Amino acid sequence: MIRGTVAIVGRPNVGKSTIFNRLIGQRKSIVDDTPGVTRDRIYGEVEWLTQTFRLIDTGGIQIEDQAFAQEINMQVDIAIEEADVIIFLTSAKEGVMTDDTIIARKLQKCKKPVILACNKVDNPEMQMNVYEFYALGLGDPIAISGAHGIGLGDLLDVVMKKLPEKDIAPYEGITSFCCIGRPNVGKSSLVNSILKEDRVIVSNVEGTTRDAIDTPFFVDDKEYMIIDTAGIRKKGKIYENIEKYSILRALNAIDRSNVVLFLIDGEKGIRDQDKHVAGLAHDAGKGVIIVYNKWDTVEKDEKTMSKIEKEIRAQFLYLNYAPIAFTSALTGSKVNQLIPLIDQVHDACTLRIPTNVLNDVILDAQMMNPAKPHLGKQLKIYYASQVAVEPPTIVLFVNDPELLHFSYARYIENKLREAFGFTGTPIKILARKRS
């Protein structure tokens, strides 16, 4: 469960991206000494003491009239509005700057919990520089060092205390699904077509839907929850006011869904931004159905569907497990096929394989195609166990986890799909050393 959202803000070059990368455990933000390198909000997830929150890295707040200053400031304003808690990052190396004081006044007006952190406290001598930051009027400053990882545990402890108790866990006992995609691909129209009534505003103006809308409904006495989401614009336009919350709320909708319907605009075809949108669902480990919408607008013959399927598979290699549906939300064509497909994908996401059956498949796979020696050693898989669902997660207990090459893990995954289907769901394969 995601506890909430935390934004890191501050003037340029105080180390926001370094701290962000440290906390999420990967180099996702560009780190550079040039002020203003980070221009867009970047999202990641942080786990601390068995709890998870979403973290936003932002461009430095530009007080002076510099290139991209207006866009960066808009990004920061959006991040502040989205956040439940704000980390105001400063630099003990430079001390309190005029920009820090102006930003502090801005944050005092936002009425959100603000944590003051002083970065670049890389040695004991720098500790004395922290005290001057009390003048900002934001409480006790926390001394940290992004370069050395000092004080980050203390910072995270305070973050967890400040985060509100929020329940955005998935619905229990109900098959929930959401629609995601670029603006104007027909998400709201598809929702209305599934519900067979106009429950969601439909407009040709891009960005009409600005929030996630949860609507329960029944099909053959089975309850479903459909979550409509705002369209996801390309990065350069995220700062526009109409798009303030679309990405974050789409991510929250994905988190609360069992299955994700990823829509492609059949009238305009596949765009680069589609790959980013689909990646959100894939990265979240959700069941995915690719919906090629506006099928009624496509000029077609007997080969068109096959040709488009091949193009989709070529463009979305990481979604090779996802079934493809061709629909027209406007005419209702083939929309009735989606609910059975959602059921099929949800069943695959929650499938639990008996341990003995799983190990029989893994043993047969090894006998048919043993792993090639790596680093002078031979991989040995002693046994396997499924440890989770949504997505199905398989742990292989081996002699040395480093010997499991990604290509062999993919081979094992393919064998599992041949044996058990797993339609529409990613499979996580992990290696652990046998104790």
Disulfide bonds with the S-S distance in Angstrom:
none
